[in-house]
Amino acid sequence: MTKKNIAVIGAGIVGLSTAYYLQSSLNKVTLYDQYDPGSGTSRGHASVIANYGIPALNQNDVWKNLIKYLFYKNSPLSIKFSYLHKSLPWLIHFLRNCNSISMNFTAEQTANLLKKALPTYQNLLNEIQANDLIVNRGVLYVWINEKEKPTKNQIKIREKNNIEQIYLSKSEILDLEPYLNPNIKGGWYFPKAHHTLNPDKILSKIFIKFKEKNGQFIKEKISHISFINQKFHINSQTYDEVVICCGAFSNTLVKQLEGKSIPLETERGYHLEFQDMQRFLSRPICLVDSGMYLTPLDNCIRAAGTVELAGNSNEINYSRINYIDRGSKRLISELKNYQKTWLGFRPTLPDCLPIIGKSPNHNNLYYAFGHNHLGWTLGPVTGKMITKLINKEESDNQAYKIDRFL
Protein backbone atom coordinates (compact mmCIF):
# COMPACT_ATOMS: atom_id res chain seq x y z
CA MET A 1 0.00 0.00 0.00
CA THR A 2 1.33 3.43 -1.00
CA LYS A 3 1.94 5.74 1.94
CA LYS A 4 -0.31 8.80 1.68
CA ASN A 5 0.14 12.33 2.97
CA ILE A 6 -3.15 13.12 4.72
CA ALA A 7 -4.55 16.18 6.49
CA VAL A 8 -7.22 15.66 9.19
CA ILE A 9 -8.95 18.91 10.10
CA GLY A 10 -10.52 18.96 13.55
CA ALA A 11 -9.09 17.39 16.73
CA GLY A 12 -12.11 16.23 18.69
CA ILE A 13 -12.77 12.55 19.38
CA VAL A 14 -13.64 11.93 15.70
CA GLY A 15 -10.60 13.75 14.32
CA LEU A 16 -8.21 12.30 16.92
CA SER A 17 -9.47 8.76 16.28
CA THR A 18 -9.24 9.23 12.52
CA ALA A 19 -5.72 10.67 12.71
CA TYR A 20 -4.59 7.91 15.09
CA TYR A 21 -5.89 5.06 12.91
CA LEU A 22 -4.59 6.61 9.68
CA GLN A 23 -1.14 7.15 11.19
CA SER A 24 -1.19 3.61 12.61
CA SER A 25 -1.81 2.23 9.10
CA LEU A 26 1.49 3.70 7.86
CA ASN A 27 0.19 6.94 6.39
CA LYS A 28 1.73 10.35 7.06
CA VAL A 29 -0.89 12.39 8.93
CA THR A 30 -1.06 16.05 9.90
CA LEU A 31 -3.81 16.95 12.36
CA TYR A 32 -5.07 20.55 12.35
CA ASP A 33 -7.14 22.44 14.90
CA GLN A 34 -7.23 26.06 16.02
CA TYR A 35 -7.44 24.82 19.64
CA ASP A 36 -5.61 22.17 21.64
CA PRO A 37 -6.62 18.59 20.74
CA GLY A 38 -9.62 17.34 22.67
CA SER A 39 -10.42 20.73 24.21
CA GLY A 40 -13.77 21.31 22.47
CA THR A 41 -17.16 19.60 22.47
CA SER A 42 -15.58 16.14 22.78
CA ARG A 43 -14.78 16.73 26.45
CA GLY A 44 -18.15 17.96 27.68
CA HIS A 45 -20.70 15.15 27.29
CA ALA A 46 -22.21 12.63 29.71
CA SER A 47 -19.19 10.33 29.14
CA VAL A 48 -21.41 7.37 28.21
CA ILE A 49 -20.66 4.89 25.44
CA ALA A 50 -24.32 4.82 24.51
CA ASN A 51 -24.55 1.59 22.51
CA TYR A 52 -28.31 1.66 23.28
CA GLY A 53 -28.72 5.18 21.80
CA ILE A 54 -31.81 4.81 19.61
CA PRO A 55 -34.27 6.15 18.61
CA ALA A 56 -32.88 9.58 17.76
CA LEU A 57 -34.65 12.93 18.18
CA ASN A 58 -36.69 12.55 14.98
CA GLN A 59 -39.66 10.90 16.68
CA ASN A 60 -43.38 11.22 15.97
CA ASP A 61 -44.21 12.99 19.23
CA VAL A 62 -41.95 15.98 18.45
CA TRP A 63 -44.93 17.57 16.69
CA LYS A 64 -47.20 17.58 19.72
CA ASN A 65 -44.44 19.06 21.92
CA LEU A 66 -43.32 21.76 19.48
CA ILE A 67 -45.12 24.63 21.25
CA LYS A 68 -43.55 23.60 24.56
CA TYR A 69 -40.08 23.57 22.99
CA LEU A 70 -40.61 27.03 21.51
CA PHE A 71 -42.09 28.82 24.48
CA TYR A 72 -41.40 26.90 27.72
CA LYS A 73 -38.12 27.31 29.57
CA ASN A 74 -38.60 24.10 31.54
CA SER A 75 -38.30 21.60 28.71
CA PRO A 76 -35.43 19.35 27.59
CA LEU A 77 -35.34 21.05 24.18
CA SER A 78 -35.17 24.81 24.02
CA ILE A 79 -35.25 27.01 20.92
CA LYS A 80 -34.08 30.58 21.39
CA PHE A 81 -36.92 32.65 19.97
CA SER A 82 -34.61 35.30 18.46
CA TYR A 83 -32.74 32.51 16.64
CA LEU A 84 -35.89 30.92 15.26
CA HIS A 85 -35.75 32.65 11.86
CA LYS A 86 -32.18 31.40 11.30
CA SER A 87 -32.95 27.85 12.36
CA LEU A 88 -36.28 27.66 10.51
CA PRO A 89 -34.96 25.98 7.31
CA TRP A 90 -33.25 23.31 9.42
CA LEU A 91 -36.34 22.90 11.62
CA ILE A 92 -38.60 22.38 8.61
CA HIS A 93 -36.19 19.77 7.23
CA PHE A 94 -35.99 18.10 10.65
CA LEU A 95 -39.77 18.03 11.14
CA ARG A 96 -40.15 16.31 7.78
CA ASN A 97 -38.05 13.52 9.27
CA CYS A 98 -40.23 13.21 12.37
CA ASN A 99 -42.33 10.33 11.07
CA SER A 100 -42.35 6.56 11.52
CA ILE A 101 -40.48 5.73 8.30
CA SER A 102 -37.63 8.20 8.89
CA MET A 103 -37.46 7.42 12.60
CA ASN A 104 -37.09 3.69 11.95
CA PHE A 105 -34.56 4.20 9.14
CA THR A 106 -32.43 6.47 11.36
CA ALA A 107 -32.65 3.97 14.21
CA GLU A 108 -31.62 1.05 12.00
CA GLN A 109 -28.65 2.87 10.46
CA THR A 110 -27.54 4.21 13.85
CA ALA A 111 -27.83 0.74 15.39
CA ASN A 112 -25.46 -0.58 12.71
CA LEU A 113 -22.85 1.87 13.98
CA LEU A 114 -23.63 1.30 17.66
CA LYS A 115 -23.00 -2.45 17.36
CA LYS A 116 -19.35 -1.68 16.65
CA ALA A 117 -18.99 1.14 19.18
CA LEU A 118 -18.02 -0.74 22.34
CA PRO A 119 -15.57 -3.30 20.85
CA THR A 120 -13.88 -0.52 18.87
CA TYR A 121 -13.54 1.58 22.04
CA GLN A 122 -12.18 -1.35 24.02
CA ASN A 123 -9.56 -2.11 21.37
CA LEU A 124 -8.54 1.54 21.13
CA LEU A 125 -8.24 1.95 24.92
CA ASN A 126 -6.16 -1.22 25.05
CA GLU A 127 -3.80 0.19 22.41
CA ILE A 128 -3.34 3.48 24.25
CA GLN A 129 -3.09 1.84 27.72
CA ALA A 130 -6.29 3.40 29.03
CA ASN A 131 -8.40 0.35 29.95
CA ASP A 132 -8.79 1.64 33.50
CA LEU A 133 -10.76 4.65 32.21
CA ILE A 134 -13.81 2.62 31.15
CA VAL A 135 -16.25 0.71 33.38
CA ASN A 136 -19.32 -1.46 32.78
CA ARG A 137 -22.10 -0.70 35.24
CA GLY A 138 -24.88 -0.15 32.73
CA VAL A 139 -27.10 2.90 32.35
CA LEU A 140 -30.49 3.61 33.92
CA TYR A 141 -33.37 5.59 32.43
CA VAL A 142 -35.72 6.61 35.26
CA TRP A 143 -38.81 8.77 35.57
CA ILE A 144 -40.73 10.50 38.35
CA ASN A 145 -43.66 11.59 36.22
CA GLU A 146 -45.44 8.56 34.70
CA LYS A 147 -46.39 10.65 31.66
CA GLU A 148 -42.70 11.05 30.78
CA LYS A 149 -41.68 7.39 30.76
CA PRO A 150 -40.37 5.91 27.47
CA THR A 151 -43.08 5.26 24.91
CA LYS A 152 -44.03 1.86 23.53
CA ASN A 153 -42.57 3.00 20.21
CA GLN A 154 -39.16 3.70 21.77
CA ILE A 155 -39.12 0.34 23.53
CA LYS A 156 -40.15 -1.52 20.35
CA ILE A 157 -37.47 0.18 18.24
CA ARG A 158 -34.78 -0.94 20.69
CA GLU A 159 -36.18 -4.47 20.73
CA LYS A 160 -36.27 -4.56 16.93
CA ASN A 161 -32.60 -3.54 16.78
CA ASN A 162 -31.50 -6.03 19.47
CA ILE A 163 -30.74 -3.47 22.18
CA GLU A 164 -30.80 -5.25 25.54
CA GLN A 165 -33.12 -3.42 27.93
CA ILE A 166 -34.57 -4.56 31.25
CA TYR A 167 -37.52 -2.99 33.04
CA LEU A 168 -36.83 -2.33 36.74
CA SER A 169 -39.31 -1.48 39.45
CA LYS A 170 -38.85 1.41 41.87
CA SER A 171 -37.50 -0.90 44.59
CA GLU A 172 -35.05 -2.58 42.20
CA ILE A 173 -33.72 0.82 41.11
CA LEU A 174 -33.30 2.03 44.69
CA ASP A 175 -31.47 -1.19 45.56
CA LEU A 176 -28.95 -0.28 42.85
CA GLU A 177 -28.89 3.46 43.58
CA PRO A 178 -30.06 4.15 47.16
CA TYR A 179 -29.45 7.91 46.99
CA LEU A 180 -31.94 8.49 44.18
CA ASN A 181 -35.21 10.29 44.76
CA PRO A 182 -37.62 7.77 46.39
CA ASN A 183 -40.43 9.20 44.24
CA ILE A 184 -39.02 7.46 41.18
CA LYS A 185 -41.75 5.35 39.59
CA GLY A 186 -39.65 2.94 37.50
CA GLY A 187 -36.89 2.64 34.93
CA TRP A 188 -35.23 0.82 32.06
CA TYR A 189 -31.76 -0.64 32.53
CA PHE A 190 -29.24 -1.02 29.69
CA PRO A 191 -26.76 -3.54 31.13
CA LYS A 192 -24.24 -3.50 28.26
CA ALA A 193 -23.65 0.26 28.39
CA HIS A 194 -20.23 1.42 29.60
CA HIS A 195 -19.06 4.84 30.68
CA THR A 196 -15.70 6.55 30.72
CA LEU A 197 -14.31 7.99 33.94
CA ASN A 198 -12.24 10.82 32.52
CA PRO A 199 -12.78 11.88 28.89
CA ASP A 200 -9.92 14.41 29.08
CA LYS A 201 -7.40 11.66 29.88
CA ILE A 202 -8.67 9.49 27.03
CA LEU A 203 -8.43 12.33 24.52
CA SER A 204 -4.95 13.17 25.78
CA LYS A 205 -3.76 9.56 25.53
CA ILE A 206 -5.04 9.20 21.95
CA PHE A 207 -3.13 12.35 21.00
CA ILE A 208 0.05 11.21 22.77
CA LYS A 209 -0.02 7.86 20.95
CA PHE A 210 -0.66 9.64 17.64
CA LYS A 211 2.43 11.77 18.25
CA GLU A 212 4.48 8.73 19.31
CA LYS A 213 3.65 7.21 15.92
CA ASN A 214 5.19 10.32 14.31
CA GLY A 215 1.90 12.09 13.64
CA GLN A 216 2.12 15.87 13.34
CA PHE A 217 -0.17 18.44 14.92
CA ILE A 218 -0.46 22.06 13.76
CA LYS A 219 -2.45 24.43 15.95
CA GLU A 220 -4.05 26.58 13.31
CA LYS A 221 -7.51 27.48 12.03
CA ILE A 222 -8.08 26.26 8.48
CA SER A 223 -10.43 28.55 6.59
CA HIS A 224 -9.31 27.84 3.02
CA ILE A 225 -8.24 24.74 1.09
CA SER A 226 -7.07 24.85 -2.54
CA PHE A 227 -7.50 21.94 -4.94
CA ILE A 228 -4.89 21.92 -7.74
CA ASN A 229 -3.81 19.01 -9.94
CA GLN A 230 -5.72 16.46 -7.85
CA LYS A 231 -3.93 17.58 -4.67
CA PHE A 232 -5.09 19.66 -1.71
CA HIS A 233 -3.07 22.67 -0.64
CA ILE A 234 -3.30 23.96 2.92
CA ASN A 235 -1.04 26.96 3.43
CA SER A 236 2.32 25.80 2.08
CA GLN A 237 1.63 22.07 2.47
CA THR A 238 0.33 19.62 -0.15
CA TYR A 239 -1.82 16.60 0.73
CA ASP A 240 -3.02 13.52 -1.13
CA GLU A 241 -6.17 13.22 1.00
CA VAL A 242 -8.13 15.48 3.36
CA VAL A 243 -10.63 14.54 6.06
CA ILE A 244 -13.01 17.20 7.45
CA CYS A 245 -13.88 16.49 11.10
CA CYS A 246 -14.81 19.98 12.33
CA GLY A 247 -18.09 19.04 14.00
CA ALA A 248 -20.58 21.89 14.19
CA PHE A 249 -18.13 24.15 12.34
CA SER A 250 -17.71 21.97 9.23
CA ASN A 251 -20.08 23.85 6.93
CA THR A 252 -17.61 26.60 5.98
CA LEU A 253 -15.24 24.10 4.41
CA VAL A 254 -18.09 22.05 2.92
CA LYS A 255 -19.46 25.11 1.14
CA GLN A 256 -16.03 26.01 -0.18
CA LEU A 257 -15.18 22.51 -1.39
CA GLU A 258 -18.61 21.42 -2.66
CA GLY A 259 -20.01 24.80 -3.71
CA LYS A 260 -23.09 24.35 -1.54
CA SER A 261 -24.05 24.52 2.13
CA ILE A 262 -25.68 21.60 3.89
CA PRO A 263 -28.36 21.75 6.65
CA LEU A 264 -25.94 21.45 9.56
CA GLU A 265 -27.26 22.98 12.78
CA THR A 266 -25.73 23.38 16.23
CA GLU A 267 -27.21 21.95 19.39
CA ARG A 268 -25.75 23.89 22.27
CA GLY A 269 -25.14 21.38 25.07
CA TYR A 270 -24.31 22.10 28.70
CA HIS A 271 -22.83 20.35 31.67
CA LEU A 272 -22.06 21.21 35.26
CA GLU A 273 -20.04 19.26 37.82
CA PHE A 274 -20.53 18.47 41.49
CA GLN A 275 -16.99 17.92 42.77
CA ASP A 276 -16.26 14.95 45.07
CA MET A 277 -19.90 13.81 44.99
CA GLN A 278 -19.34 10.58 43.00
CA ARG A 279 -20.00 8.44 46.09
CA PHE A 280 -23.72 9.14 45.66
CA LEU A 281 -23.96 7.37 42.30
CA SER A 282 -22.67 4.09 40.84
CA ARG A 283 -23.67 4.39 37.17
CA PRO A 284 -25.01 6.98 34.70
CA ILE A 285 -28.67 7.87 35.24
CA CYS A 286 -30.92 9.61 32.75
CA LEU A 287 -33.94 11.40 34.22
CA VAL A 288 -36.32 11.01 31.31
CA ASP A 289 -38.52 13.85 32.59
CA SER A 290 -35.75 16.39 31.99
CA GLY A 291 -33.60 14.77 29.29
CA MET A 292 -30.43 15.06 31.41
CA TYR A 293 -27.83 12.60 32.65
CA LEU A 294 -25.91 12.30 35.90
CA THR A 295 -22.64 10.40 35.47
CA PRO A 296 -20.09 9.48 38.17
CA LEU A 297 -16.63 10.40 36.87
CA ASP A 298 -13.36 9.83 38.73
CA ASN A 299 -13.60 13.11 40.68
CA CYS A 300 -17.19 14.35 40.43
CA ILE A 301 -20.73 13.77 39.32
CA ARG A 302 -21.27 15.39 35.95
CA ALA A 303 -24.75 16.58 35.01
CA ALA A 304 -25.11 16.92 31.26
CA GLY A 305 -27.70 17.08 28.55
CA THR A 306 -30.63 19.04 27.15
CA VAL A 307 -30.74 20.64 23.72
CA GLU A 308 -30.67 24.33 22.86
CA LEU A 309 -30.97 25.66 19.33
CA ALA A 310 -29.31 29.05 19.56
CA GLY A 311 -26.41 29.06 17.08
CA ASN A 312 -22.68 29.08 17.78
CA SER A 313 -22.57 31.87 20.34
CA ASN A 314 -20.25 31.27 23.31
CA GLU A 315 -22.64 33.08 25.66
CA ILE A 316 -23.92 30.71 28.36
CA ASN A 317 -27.67 30.66 28.86
CA TYR A 318 -27.93 30.30 32.63
CA SER A 319 -31.57 29.29 32.47
CA ARG A 320 -30.26 26.05 30.89
CA ILE A 321 -27.66 25.66 33.64
CA ASN A 322 -30.33 26.24 36.30
CA TYR A 323 -32.59 23.73 34.56
CA ILE A 324 -29.86 21.05 34.77
CA ASP A 325 -29.07 22.01 38.37
CA ARG A 326 -32.71 21.61 39.42
CA GLY A 327 -33.00 18.28 37.62
CA SER A 328 -29.80 17.02 39.28
CA LYS A 329 -31.03 17.83 42.78
CA ARG A 330 -34.42 16.41 41.94
CA LEU A 331 -32.67 13.10 41.30
CA ILE A 332 -30.17 13.25 44.20
CA SER A 333 -31.03 15.67 47.00
CA GLU A 334 -27.56 15.31 48.58
CA LEU A 335 -26.01 17.29 45.76
CA LYS A 336 -25.09 20.81 46.86
CA ASN A 337 -23.47 23.63 44.88
CA TYR A 338 -21.94 22.83 41.51
CA GLN A 339 -18.37 24.00 40.83
CA LYS A 340 -17.97 23.97 37.06
CA THR A 341 -20.10 24.85 34.05
CA TRP A 342 -19.45 24.14 30.39
CA LEU A 343 -21.00 24.90 27.01
CA GLY A 344 -20.31 22.99 23.78
CA PHE A 345 -21.63 22.71 20.24
CA ARG A 346 -23.06 19.42 18.99
CA PRO A 347 -23.28 19.09 15.20
CA THR A 348 -26.72 17.88 14.15
CA LEU A 349 -28.29 17.08 10.81
CA PRO A 350 -32.05 16.99 10.13
CA ASP A 351 -32.21 13.22 9.61
CA CYS A 352 -30.21 12.63 12.84
CA LEU A 353 -27.57 10.57 11.02
CA PRO A 354 -23.89 11.54 10.77
CA ILE A 355 -21.96 12.24 7.59
CA ILE A 356 -19.23 9.63 7.15
CA GLY A 357 -17.74 9.07 3.73
CA LYS A 358 -16.25 10.38 0.51
CA SER A 359 -17.09 13.61 -1.29
CA PRO A 360 -19.16 13.20 -4.48
CA ASN A 361 -16.91 15.70 -6.26
CA HIS A 362 -13.41 14.78 -5.05
CA ASN A 363 -12.18 11.20 -4.78
CA ASN A 364 -9.60 12.16 -2.17
CA LEU A 365 -11.84 14.23 0.15
CA TYR A 366 -13.68 12.68 3.11
CA TYR A 367 -16.16 13.91 5.72
CA ALA A 368 -16.74 12.72 9.29
CA PHE A 369 -19.06 14.89 11.39
CA GLY A 370 -22.68 15.43 12.45
CA HIS A 371 -22.98 12.76 15.16
CA ASN A 372 -25.56 14.67 17.21
CA HIS A 373 -25.61 13.19 20.76
CA LEU A 374 -23.43 10.22 19.83
CA GLY A 375 -20.10 11.83 18.97
CA TRP A 376 -18.32 10.40 22.02
CA THR A 377 -19.85 6.98 21.42
CA LEU A 378 -19.10 6.83 17.69
CA GLY A 379 -15.78 8.70 17.45
CA PRO A 380 -13.50 5.63 17.27
CA VAL A 381 -15.93 3.73 14.98
CA THR A 382 -15.97 6.71 12.61
CA GLY A 383 -12.18 6.94 12.62
CA LYS A 384 -11.95 3.26 11.74
CA MET A 385 -14.48 3.64 8.91
CA ILE A 386 -12.69 6.61 7.35
CA THR A 387 -9.34 4.81 7.60
CA LYS A 388 -10.73 1.74 5.84
CA LEU A 389 -12.26 3.94 3.13
CA ILE A 390 -8.98 5.76 2.50
CA ASN A 391 -7.04 2.48 2.55
CA LYS A 392 -9.64 1.02 0.14
CA GLU A 393 -10.55 -1.78 2.54
CA GLU A 394 -14.26 -0.86 2.57
CA SER A 395 -16.72 1.04 0.41
CA ASP A 396 -19.07 3.90 1.37
CA ASN A 397 -22.38 3.28 3.09
CA GLN A 398 -24.92 5.43 1.22
CA ALA A 399 -26.91 6.15 4.39
CA TYR A 400 -24.07 8.24 5.83
CA LYS A 401 -22.84 10.03 2.70
CA ILE A 402 -22.95 13.79 2.30
CA ASP A 403 -24.59 13.32 -1.12
CA ARG A 404 -28.03 13.20 0.53
CA PHE A 405 -27.78 16.94 1.18
CA LEU A 406 -26.02 18.12 -2.00
C-alpha positions in Angstrom: 0.0 0.0 0.0 1.3 3.4 -1.0 1.9 5.7 1.9 -0.3 8.8 1.7 0.1 12.3 3.0 -3.1 13.1 4.7 -4.6 16.2 6.5 -7.2 15.7 9.2 -8.9 18.9 10.1 -10.5 19.0 13.6 -9.1 17.4 16.7 -12.1 16.2 18.7 -12.8 12.5 19.4 -13.6 11.9 15.7 -10.6 13.7 14.3 -8.2 12.3 16.9 -9.5 8.8 16.3 -9.2 9.2 12.5 -5.7 10.7 12.7 -4.6 7.9 15.1 -5.9 5.1 12.9 -4.6 6.6 9.7 -1.1 7.1 11.2 -1.2 3.6 12.6 -1.8 2.2 9.1 1.5 3.7 7.9 0.2 6.9 6.4 1.7 10.3 7.1 -0.9 12.4 8.9 -1.1 16.0 9.9 -3.8 17.0 12.4 -5.1 20.6 12.4 -7.1 22.4 14.9 -7.2 26.1 16.0 -7.4 24.8 19.6 -5.6 22.2 21.6 -6.6 18.6 20.7 -9.6 17.3 22.7 -10.4 20.7 24.2 -13.8 21.3 22.5 -17.2 19.6 22.5 -15.6 16.1 22.8 -14.8 16.7 26.4 -18.2 18.0 27.7 -20.7 15.1 27.3 -22.2 12.6 29.7 -19.2 10.3 29.1 -21.4 7.4 28.2 -20.7 4.9 25.4 -24.3 4.8 24.5 -24.6 1.6 22.5 -28.3 1.7 23.3 -28.7 5.2 21.8 -31.8 4.8 19.6 -34.3 6.2 18.6 -32.9 9.6 17.8 -34.6 12.9 18.2 -36.7 12.6 15.0 -39.7 10.9 16.7 -43.4 11.2 16.0 -44.2 13.0 19.2 -41.9 16.0 18.5 -44.9 17.6 16.7 -47.2 17.6 19.7 -44.4 19.1 21.9 -43.3 21.8 19.5 -45.1 24.6 21.3 -43.6 23.6 24.6 -40.1 23.6 23.0 -40.6 27.0 21.5 -42.1 28.8 24.5 -41.4 26.9 27.7 -38.1 27.3 29.6 -38.6 24.1 31.5 -38.3 21.6 28.7 -35.4 19.3 27.6 -35.3 21.0 24.2 -35.2 24.8 24.0 -35.3 27.0 20.9 -34.1 30.6 21.4 -36.9 32.7 20.0 -34.6 35.3 18.5 -32.7 32.5 16.6 -35.9 30.9 15.3 -35.7 32.6 11.9 -32.2 31.4 11.3 -32.9 27.9 12.4 -36.3 27.7 10.5 -35.0 26.0 7.3 -33.2 23.3 9.4 -36.3 22.9 11.6 -38.6 22.4 8.6 -36.2 19.8 7.2 -36.0 18.1 10.7 -39.8 18.0 11.1 -40.1 16.3 7.8 -38.1 13.5 9.3 -40.2 13.2 12.4 -42.3 10.3 11.1 -42.3 6.6 11.5 -40.5 5.7 8.3 -37.6 8.2 8.9 -37.5 7.4 12.6 -37.1 3.7 11.9 -34.6 4.2 9.1 -32.4 6.5 11.4 -32.6 4.0 14.2 -31.6 1.0 12.0 -28.7 2.9 10.5 -27.5 4.2 13.8 -27.8 0.7 15.4 -25.5 -0.6 12.7 -22.8 1.9 14.0 -23.6 1.3 17.7 -23.0 -2.4 17.4 -19.4 -1.7 16.6 -19.0 1.1 19.2 -18.0 -0.7 22.3 -15.6 -3.3 20.8 -13.9 -0.5 18.9 -13.5 1.6 22.0 -12.2 -1.4 24.0 -9.6 -2.1 21.4 -8.5 1.5 21.1 -8.2 2.0 24.9 -6.2 -1.2 25.0 -3.8 0.2 22.4 -3.3 3.5 24.3 -3.1 1.8 27.7 -6.3 3.4 29.0 -8.4 0.4 30.0 -8.8 1.6 33.5 -10.8 4.7 32.2 -13.8 2.6 31.1 -16.3 0.7 33.4 -19.3 -1.5 32.8 -22.1 -0.7 35.2 -24.9 -0.2 32.7 -27.1 2.9 32.4 -30.5 3.6 33.9 -33.4 5.6 32.4 -35.7 6.6 35.3 -38.8 8.8 35.6 -40.7 10.5 38.3 -43.7 11.6 36.2 -45.4 8.6 34.7 -46.4 10.6 31.7 -42.7 11.0 30.8 -41.7 7.4 30.8 -40.4 5.9 27.5 -43.1 5.3 24.9 -44.0 1.9 23.5 -42.6 3.0 20.2 -39.2 3.7 21.8 -39.1 0.3 23.5 -40.1 -1.5 20.4 -37.5 0.2 18.2 -34.8 -0.9 20.7 -36.2 -4.5 20.7 -36.3 -4.6 16.9 -32.6 -3.5 16.8 -31.5 -6.0 19.5 -30.7 -3.5 22.2 -30.8 -5.3 25.5 -33.1 -3.4 27.9 -34.6 -4.6 31.2 -37.5 -3.0 33.0 -36.8 -2.3 36.7 -39.3 -1.5 39.5 -38.9 1.4 41.9 -37.5 -0.9 44.6 -35.1 -2.6 42.2 -33.7 0.8 41.1 -33.3 2.0 44.7 -31.5 -1.2 45.6 -29.0 -0.3 42.8 -28.9 3.5 43.6 -30.1 4.1 47.2 -29.4 7.9 47.0 -31.9 8.5 44.2 -35.2 10.3 44.8 -37.6 7.8 46.4 -40.4 9.2 44.2 -39.0 7.5 41.2 -41.7 5.3 39.6 -39.6 2.9 37.5 -36.9 2.6 34.9 -35.2 0.8 32.1 -31.8 -0.6 32.5 -29.2 -1.0 29.7 -26.8 -3.5 31.1 -24.2 -3.5 28.3 -23.6 0.3 28.4 -20.2 1.4 29.6 -19.1 4.8 30.7 -15.7 6.5 30.7 -14.3 8.0 33.9 -12.2 10.8 32.5 -12.8 11.9 28.9 -9.9 14.4 29.1 -7.4 11.7 29.9 -8.7 9.5 27.0 -8.4 12.3 24.5 -4.9 13.2 25.8 -3.8 9.6 25.5 -5.0 9.2 21.9 -3.1 12.4 21.0 0.0 11.2 22.8 0.0 7.9 20.9 -0.7 9.6 17.6 2.4 11.8 18.3 4.5 8.7 19.3 3.7 7.2 15.9 5.2 10.3 14.3 1.9 12.1 13.6 2.1 15.9 13.3 -0.2 18.4 14.9 -0.5 22.1 13.8 -2.4 24.4 15.9 -4.1 26.6 13.3 -7.5 27.5 12.0 -8.1 26.3 8.5 -10.4 28.6 6.6 -9.3 27.8 3.0 -8.2 24.7 1.1 -7.1 24.9 -2.5 -7.5 21.9 -4.9 -4.9 21.9 -7.7 -3.8 19.0 -9.9 -5.7 16.5 -7.8 -3.9 17.6 -4.7 -5.1 19.7 -1.7 -3.1 22.7 -0.6 -3.3 24.0 2.9 -1.0 27.0 3.4 2.3 25.8 2.1 1.6 22.1 2.5 0.3 19.6 -0.1 -1.8 16.6 0.7 -3.0 13.5 -1.1 -6.2 13.2 1.0 -8.1 15.5 3.4 -10.6 14.5 6.1 -13.0 17.2 7.4 -13.9 16.5 11.1 -14.8 20.0 12.3 -18.1 19.0 14.0 -20.6 21.9 14.2 -18.1 24.2 12.3 -17.7 22.0 9.2 -20.1 23.9 6.9 -17.6 26.6 6.0 -15.2 24.1 4.4 -18.1 22.0 2.9 -19.5 25.1 1.1 -16.0 26.0 -0.2 -15.2 22.5 -1.4 -18.6 21.4 -2.7 -20.0 24.8 -3.7 -23.1 24.3 -1.5 -24.0 24.5 2.1 -25.7 21.6 3.9 -28.4 21.8 6.6 -25.9 21.4 9.6 -27.3 23.0 12.8 -25.7 23.4 16.2 -27.2 22.0 19.4 -25.7 23.9 22.3 -25.1 21.4 25.1 -24.3 22.1 28.7 -22.8 20.4 31.7 -22.1 21.2 35.3 -20.0 19.3 37.8 -20.5 18.5 41.5 -17.0 17.9 42.8 -16.3 14.9 45.1 -19.9 13.8 45.0 -19.3 10.6 43.0 -20.0 8.4 46.1 -23.7 9.1 45.7 -24.0 7.4 42.3 -22.7 4.1 40.8 -23.7 4.4 37.2 -25.0 7.0 34.7 -28.7 7.9 35.2 -30.9 9.6 32.8 -33.9 11.4 34.2 -36.3 11.0 31.3 -38.5 13.9 32.6 -35.8 16.4 32.0 -33.6 14.8 29.3 -30.4 15.1 31.4 -27.8 12.6 32.7 -25.9 12.3 35.9 -22.6 10.4 35.5 -20.1 9.5 38.2 -16.6 10.4 36.9 -13.4 9.8 38.7 -13.6 13.1 40.7 -17.2 14.4 40.4 -20.7 13.8 39.3 -21.3 15.4 36.0 -24.7 16.6 35.0 -25.1 16.9 31.3 -27.7 17.1 28.6 -30.6 19.0 27.1 -30.7 20.6 23.7 -30.7 24.3 22.9 -31.0 25.7 19.3 -29.3 29.1 19.6 -26.4 29.1 17.1 -22.7 29.1 17.8 -22.6 31.9 20.3 -20.3 31.3 23.3 -22.6 33.1 25.7 -23.9 30.7 28.4 -27.7 30.7 28.9 -27.9 30.3 32.6 -31.6 29.3 32.5 -30.3 26.0 30.9 -27.7 25.7 33.6 -30.3 26.2 36.3 -32.6 23.7 34.6 -29.9 21.1 34.8 -29.1 22.0 38.4 -32.7 21.6 39.4 -33.0 18.3 37.6 -29.8 17.0 39.3 -31.0 17.8 42.8 -34.4 16.4 41.9 -32.7 13.1 41.3 -30.2 13.3 44.2 -31.0 15.7 47.0 -27.6 15.3 48.6 -26.0 17.3 45.8 -25.1 20.8 46.9 -23.5 23.6 44.9 -21.9 22.8 41.5 -18.4 24.0 40.8 -18.0 24.0 37.1 -20.1 24.8 34.1 -19.5 24.1 30.4 -21.0 24.9 27.0 -20.3 23.0 23.8 -21.6 22.7 20.2 -23.1 19.4 19.0 -23.3 19.1 15.2 -26.7 17.9 14.2 -28.3 17.1 10.8 -32.0 17.0 10.1 -32.2 13.2 9.6 -30.2 12.6 12.8 -27.6 10.6 11.0 -23.9 11.5 10.8 -22.0 12.2 7.6 -19.2 9.6 7.2 -17.7 9.1 3.7 -16.3 10.4 0.5 -17.1 13.6 -1.3 -19.2 13.2 -4.5 -16.9 15.7 -6.3 -13.4 14.8 -5.0 -12.2 11.2 -4.8 -9.6 12.2 -2.2 -11.8 14.2 0.1 -13.7 12.7 3.1 -16.2 13.9 5.7 -16.7 12.7 9.3 -19.1 14.9 11.4 -22.7 15.4 12.4 -23.0 12.8 15.2 -25.6 14.7 17.2 -25.6 13.2 20.8 -23.4 10.2 19.8 -20.1 11.8 19.0 -18.3 10.4 22.0 -19.9 7.0 21.4 -19.1 6.8 17.7 -15.8 8.7 17.5 -13.5 5.6 17.3 -15.9 3.7 15.0 -16.0 6.7 12.6 -12.2 6.9 12.6 -12.0 3.3 11.7 -14.5 3.6 8.9 -12.7 6.6 7.3 -9.3 4.8 7.6 -10.7 1.7 5.8 -12.3 3.9 3.1 -9.0 5.8 2.5 -7.0 2.5 2.5 -9.6 1.0 0.1 -10.5 -1.8 2.5 -14.3 -0.9 2.6 -16.7 1.0 0.4 -19.1 3.9 1.4 -22.4 3.3 3.1 -24.9 5.4 1.2 -26.9 6.1 4.4 -24.1 8.2 5.8 -22.8 10.0 2.7 -23.0 13.8 2.3 -24.6 13.3 -1.1 -28.0 13.2 0.5 -27.8 16.9 1.2 -26.0 18.1 -2.0 
